[in-house]
Amino acid sequence: MKKLIPPLLAVTLLITAAVFRLEPAAADKLPYTDISASYAKDAIIRLHDDNVMKGTSASMFSPTRSITRAEFMTTLTRIFQVNPAESAIPAYRDVPKSAWYYGTIQAATELGLTEGLGNGIFQPDQPLTRQEAAAWLVRALKQTASSTNVQAGYKDEAAIAVWAKPYIGSISQLGLMQGNGGMFFPAQAITRQETAVLLDRLLQDKRWTNAITASGHSEVRIGWQYGQSTEAYKKSVLQSNVNVLAPRWYFLESTGKISDSSVPTLVTWAKNNGKQVWAMVGNRFDQETTHKLLASSSLSSDAIQSLKSYVQKYGLNGINVDFENVAAADRNLFTSFIGKLAQELHSVSAVLSVDLPPDLGTDWSDAYNYAELAKSADYLVIMAYDEHWSGASAGSVASLGWVQKHFDKLLAKVPADRLVLGMPLYTRDWSLSGSGGTLSSEDISLSEQNNRVSQYGVRPNWNAAAGQYTVEYRRNGTLHKIWLEDARSLSEKYRLGAKYGVAGYAYWHIGGDSPDVWTSLKNAEKYEGFSFK
C-alpha cells in the first residue's frame, strides 16, 4: 500500500492541477474580467457576442453599475438594427453632435421611441429608472400601453408614476419585466446586469426576434429628378432609399403633342442598380393646352400612343403623369384620359401613377375625381406639400396635422394601397413684417436651410403638433422664420404613412435633400416594417 500512494498522489495532484488550470482558462474566454460572479453572466456573453451590449471599457462590464439613459437607448437601437443618425438638426440641447451617443439618441427620437424629458432636454448621463425602461421597451415593441394600468398587483404600486402605470402593466403582461418580492421598485435605477437579463430575455423570445429578422415588404419610393444633370441625379439616388426613378422627360407642348427628352443610358443604369424608371409626363401647368388635349379625341389618343411607344422603345417600367392646374370643368375628361392611358400601359405591363394635390376643396383640386382615378391608375401620388405656398401667409410647407387631415379625407374614398405619400425635400424662408405679416418667401433646399440655422446660430424649437422644428433669425433687420423639414420631420411623415398602410412614398425633389435625412428614412423604413404581435 505504501508503494501505491506516490502514484495515486501523483495522479490526484495532476487532476487537481488540471481542474485549477480550467478556471483561469474559462475566465480567459469571458469577454469581461468582472462578470464571472454576476447572475447575468450568460446574458452578458450573448449580448456581447451579438454586438448588442458593450462594456464600460475593453475589459470591464461594470455589472452592478446603473445604466445611463444614453447607454440603454443605444443598446435598444442595436437590437432593432437601426443605424446611428447623424442628423443635421439636434433634437436635444444636452446631446451634442460630438457625443458618442448622438447618433443613436437621434435615431431613437426620430422613430418615436423617446421624446426626452421635455423642453429639448434628454439628460443622457442620468441613470435610467425601471419605470422609464418599461416605457421605452413597450414603445419600442409597438405595444399598446395597458388601459387597465398595473395588473400585476405590485405592493409599491402607489410609488409608480401615473404616466408609467400603463407601461408597467403592459411590460408585466408581456413577461419582460417582473418585480422582486411583490415589489416593482419603479424609481430605482436599473443596473447594467439587470438590463442585460431584460434585453437577453427579449432576444430569446421568438415573438420579437422573428419580427426583427423577417424581411419587410418593399414599398414604392419615388424620387423625382429636377434641376440635376443625369450624373448628379444618379449620385443622389444612390445615397437615398429611392427605388423608382421619375425623370422629367415628357411634356405636353402647345401643339398638343408629347415631346421626348429620354436619356436611355439612365434606364440601363437603373436596371443595373435594381431600380425602376417611371418617366414623368408634365403639362407645365398650362390649363389651356391641357384642355385642348383632353377635349380632342385625336390628340388624346395620339398622346396615349406616344407614351405607350416610349415605354416600349426605352424599356420603361411605367409612366408618372403630372398634370397640374387642370380646369375643374375638365374633371370627367381627365378621368377618361387616365382610364384610357391605364388600359394601354397595362397592355404592355407598365405601371401608371398620377400625381395629385390633396383634395383641397378648391379649384386646384376640383378637377380630380380621386375615387374614379384610383380605379384606373395603379397609384395616386398625393403631393402632400405646399400647405403654405409662395405669396400666401407664412407657415409650414407640410405640417404633420395638415398631412394627416388630408389623408384621412382621401382614405374615405381611396384604398391605402393605391396611395403614395409625397414628401417635400424643400422648405421656405419667410420674411416677416414688424406686425408679423408676410413680406416675402424664398424656396430653399434642406442643405441651405441647415446652413442658415448654423450661420445665424439659432436654436430650433420642436412643435409636436406640426411635427417640425421652427427657427427665427434676423437678417438686415428683417425677421425671418422657417418651418424646418429635416430628418425628424420627414421620419414623422414616413411613420404616418406606415400607420395608414400607404403603398409608398415620393420625394420632391431629389437633390433638394440634405444627405443626413436618408439614414433616418432608411431607419424608418426598417423599423416600420417590423410587425410585433
N, C-alpha and C positions, 0 to 999 in steps of 0.2 A: 504493500500500500504506500509506503514511504517513497518507493521508486516511481509510483504513478502520479504523485502530487505535482512534481515540477511540470510534466507535460500538460496536466489538466489546468494548472495555474497559468501556464503559458497560453493555452487556448482561451481561458477566461479573460486574461489580460488583453489578448488580441481582439476578442469580441467586444470587450468594454471599450477598448480604444477605437474600434470601428464605429461603435454606437456614438461615442463622443465626437468622432470626426463627422458624423452625419449632420449634427446640429449646425455647426458652422457652415457646412456645405449648403444646407437648406436655407439658412439665413442669407447666404450669399446670393441666392436666387430671388430673394424678395426685392421688389423694386425700391423699397424704402427701409431704412435701418430702424425705424421706430414704430413698426406696425405688428411685430411678432406677438405682442400681448393684447392687441386690440381685438375686440369681438367682431370688428368689421374687416378683419384681415382679408378674408376671401373676396369680399365685395370690392375692397380697395384694389386688390390684384387684378380682378376682372375689369374694373373701370380704367385702371392704368393700361392694361394690355389693349383695350379698345380705344385708347386715347380720348377718353371721355373726361376723366378727372385727374388732375395733376397734383403734384406735391407742392409744398411751400418752398422747396429747394430741390436740387437734383437728388439729394439723399434723404430728405425729411418730408413726411406727410403731415405731421402735427395733428394726429387724430383727435385729440381732446380739445383742440383749439376751436373757438367759434368760427363759423364760416361767414365771410362778409357777403354783403349784398352783391357786390361785383363778382366774387368768386362763384356764388351759387348760380347767378344768371348766366355766366359764361359757360359753366358746366351744363346747364339746361339747354342752351342753344346748341352745344355739341351733340347732345342726344338727338336733337331734331335735324341735325346735319345742315344747319344753315350757316352761311359764311359771315364773317365779320363785315359790317357795312361801314365803310369809311365815308360816311355821309358828309356833304359839304356844310350842312346846317346842323350844329349840335343840338340835341334835344334837351340837354341839361347844362346849367351854368357850372356845376361842380364835377363834370365829366369832361375834362379837356381832351382835345384830339391827340395829345401826346401820351395819354394814359394807355397802358397795355390792354385795358378792358373797354376802351372807347367803342371799338367796332362791334363787340358782342352786345353791349348795352344798347347801342343804336339799333342793331338788328332786332333785338327783343322788343324795343319800343315800337318800331315800325310794324311789327307783326301783332301788336296789341297785347303782348304778354305782360307788359308793365306800363304804367304811366308815371312812375317815380312817386315822389311824396308830395307832388303839387308845387306850383309856382316855380317850375323849372329846376327843382332840386331832386337828386337821386340818392345822395349820401352813400357812395359806393363802398366806403371802408367801414360802414356801420355794420355790426353783427346782425344777421337775419334772424328774426324770431320764427318760432314754429308756426304761428298762425299766418305769418307772411309767406312762409314756404308753402303752406297748404293752399293759399290763394293763387300763388304763381303756378303751382302744379295743376290745379283744377282748370285754370285758364289755358295753360299750355296744351292740355289734353282735350281742349274744346268741350269740356263737360259743363253742364248747367249747374250753377250753384244751387244746393238743396233749398227748396222753397219751405221746407219744414225745419230749417236750421239744424241744430245739433241733434242727431238721433242716437248717438252712442251713449248718452247718459253720463257724461263726464262729471265728476264731483266738483270740478272747478269751472263749470260752465259759466258761472257769474263773472269769472275773470276774463272770459273771452270777449274781445271787442265785438260790438254789434255788427260791424261790417264783415267780420271774419266768420261769424257763426254759420252762414250758409256754406262757406267754403270748407270749414271743418266738418260739417255734416256730410258734404259730398266726398271729401278725401277719406273719411272713415268708412263710408259705404263702399268706396272703391277698394278698400283694404290696403291702401298705400301707406297710411299713417294711423297708428294707434297710440294711445297714451300708455301710462305705466301706473299700475295700481289704481285704475279708475280715474286717473288724472291726465289731462292733455298738456298742461304746462304751456299755455298759448303764448305768453310773453317771454318765455325762456329762449335764450339764443340757441339755435341748433348747431351742434358741433359738426366738425368735418367728418367724423366717423359715422354719426347719425345720418348725415347727408349721403354718405357712400352706401349705407344699407338701404336707405329710401330709394335712391336712384337705381341701385342694383335690382331692387325688388321690382321696379318699373320695367327694367330691361329684361327681366326673367319672365315677364307676363306677355304672352302672345297677343293679348288684346291690343297692346300698344306696339310691340315690335313688328307684328305683321303689317300694321298700318304704315309704319315708318319705312319698311323695306319694300312695300308694294309700289309698283310703278304707277304714277298718276296718269290721268287722261291727258291727251295732247290737245290743247285748245288752240284756236286761231289767234295769232299775234301779228297784226299787220303793221308795217312801217311805211308810211308814205314818203316818197322822195320829193324834196323841194329845196331849191337853192344850192344843191350839191352836184358836183360832177359825178360821173359814174364811179370813178375810182374812190372818191371821198365817201360816196354812199355805201360802197362795198365795205370799207373800213368801219364805218359807223354801224352797219348791220352786224358785222362780226362781233362787236363788243356788246351788242344788245341781246334781248331774248326773242327777237323777231324771227318768225318762221315763214312769213308771207311778205314778199316784196310788192310794193304798189308804186311803180314808177309812173310818172305822169306823161304818157306817150301819145295819147289820142285826144284830140279836141274837135269840138263842133265848130266848123268855120261858117262864115257869113253866107256861104253858098248852100249850106245845109249838108255838106259833105263832112266826113270824119277824116281828119288829117292823120298821118302816120309818122311818128318820130321814134320808132322802135330801135332798141340797141340789142341786137341778137346776142352779142357776147355776154350781156348781163344775164340772159336766160340760161346760157350754158354754165356760167359761173354759179348761178343759183342752184341749178340741178346738181352740180358737183359738190355743193355745200349743203345739200339736203333741204333746200328751201324751195317754196313755190313762188310763182310770179302771177299776180292778178293785176294786170296793167290797168291803169286808171284812164277813163274817158271823161273829160270835163266839158262844161258848156260856157266857161268863163263868165258865169253869172248873167249871160246875155238872154234876157227874157224874150225878146222879140224873135231872135233866131231860133230859140228853143221852141217857141210856139209854131214857127214856120215848119220846123222838123216834125213835131208831133201831129200837126194838123194835116200833113201831107202823107198819104199812104205810100206814095212812091219814094219820097225822101226817107221816111222812117224805115221802109223795107230795105232801101239801099244801105242805110246806116247799120242796120242789124246784120246784113250780109257782109258788110265790110268788117265789122267786129268779129264775126264768126271766121272770116277768112284770115284775119290777123292771128287769131288763136291757133288756127291750123298751120299757117305759114311759119310762125315763130315758136310753136310748141308751148304756148302759154297754158297755165293751169286754170286761168279764169280771167274775168273782167270785173273791174270795180267802177261802177257808174257814179259820177259826182256831178249831178245836175242840180244846181242851186239857183235860188231866185226864180223858180218856176211859178207862173201865174196860177192863182187859185182856180181860175176858170178852166185851166188845162188839167185839172185833177184826174178826170177819167181818161183823158188822152195819155197822160203819163203812165197811169196804171196799166193801160192796154199795151203801151210800148214796152214796158218792163216784162209783161207777160209773154209777149212775142219774142223778145230778146232771150228770155229764160228758156223758152222752148227750143230755140235754135242752138243756144250754147249747150244745153243739156244733151242735145243730139250728138254732140262731139265730146261729151264727158267733161265739159268745162263748168266751172263754178261762177255764179253770178252774185255779186254783193252790191248793195246800193247804199250810198252814203246819204244820211238824212239828218236834219236837225231834230232835236226833241220836239214833241208835239206841244208847241208854244201857245197854240190858240190864236195865232196871228197870221197875217198874210205870208210870212216867211215859211210857215209850215202847213198852211191850209191846202197846199197842192198835193199833199202826200196822204194817201189812204193806207195807213200803216198795216192794218189787218189784211187788206187785199194784196198789198205788195209782198207781204210775208208768205202768201200762198204760192207766189211765183219765184221770188228770189230765194237763194239759199241762205243769205244773211242780210239783215238790215244793220248797217254800221251807224250807230247813233253818235253823232258828233256832239258829245256832252260837254261843250265848252262855249265860250262867248256869252256866258251869263251876263257879263257887263262888257260891252264892246266899245271900240274906239268911238269917241264922240258922245257916249252915254255918261250917266253918273258913275262915279268911282266905285269900284267893287271888285270882287273876285272874278277871275275868268271861269272858274268851275268849283264853287263851294260844294262840300260833300252833301249838305242838305238839299241843295238845288238839284244835284245829280240824282239823289235818291228820290226826290219828289217826282221827277220826270220819268224815272224808270218804273216807279210804282204805277204811274199812269199808263205807260206802254205795256206793262205786263198784264194789264186787264184786256189787252187786245192781241198781243203777240206772244207766242211761246218763248220762254227764255232762251231755248237752244237755237233760236233764229236771230238773237240779238248779239251784237258785238259792241262793247263799250269803248267809245272813242275818248282818248285822254289827251290833254294838252302838254306839249313839251315847250311851252312858252308861257309868258305872263305879261302883265302890263305895269309900267311905272307911271303912276298918276301924279300929275302936278295939281296942287290944290290951292285955292284962294284962301285969304285970311279967314273967311267965313266958313270954310270947309267945302265950298263948291268946286266943281271940276274946271280946271283951266285947259288941260290937255292930257293926252296919254301917249305912251310910246310902247310899242310891242318890243319885247326883249326876249332873248333866249335864256335858258336856265343858267348857262355859264355866265352870261352877262349879269343876270340877277345876283348870282353868288359873288361876282366881282364887286358889285355895288354894296352889298352887305359888308364885305370885307373892307372896301375902300373907305366907307363912312363910319365904320366901327359901330354899327347899330346892333342892338340885341333883339333878335326875333322873339315875338310873343306868340305862344300857341293858342289858337282859337279852336276849341274842341268841336263846337257846333259847325264851324266851317271846314274842319279837318285840315287846317292850314296855319302856317305862321304868317304874321304880318310884321312889317317894319316901317318905320318912318324916319326920314332924314331931311336935312335942309341942304339945298344947293343954290348958291347965289341968292340966298334969302327966301327962296320958294320952298314950301313944304311939299315933300314927295311921300307917297305911300305905295307900298307893294304888297299884294297878297301873294305870298310865295308858292310856287309849285316846286316841290323838291322830293327827295326820296320818301319822306314820311307821308306827304300829302298824296303822292301817287300810289303808295302802298295802301293807304286808306281806301282809295277808289278801287284798287285791284281787289281788295278784300270785300268791298261792297258787291262788286261784280260776281265774285265767287259765292257770296251768300245767296245771290239771286240765281246762280247757276247759268250765267251767260255763256254763249258759245266761245267768246274770246274777247280780245282787246285790240285796239288800233291806236297808233301814236301819230299825232300831228305836231311836228313833223320830225323825221329822223335828221339829226344834225342840230336840232334846237335843244337837244338834251345836254345835261351835264353828265359826264361819264360815270359818276358815282351812283346814279339812280339805278343802273342796270343790275348791280349786285343786289340791291334791295328788292327790285322787281322779280329777280330770279328766286330770291328767298321766299317772296310771297307766293310765287308760282309753286314752289316745292311744298311749303308749309300748308297752303290752302288745298293742296292735293291730298293731304292726309285725311283719312276718314276714320275717326276713332268712334268706336261703339260703346 
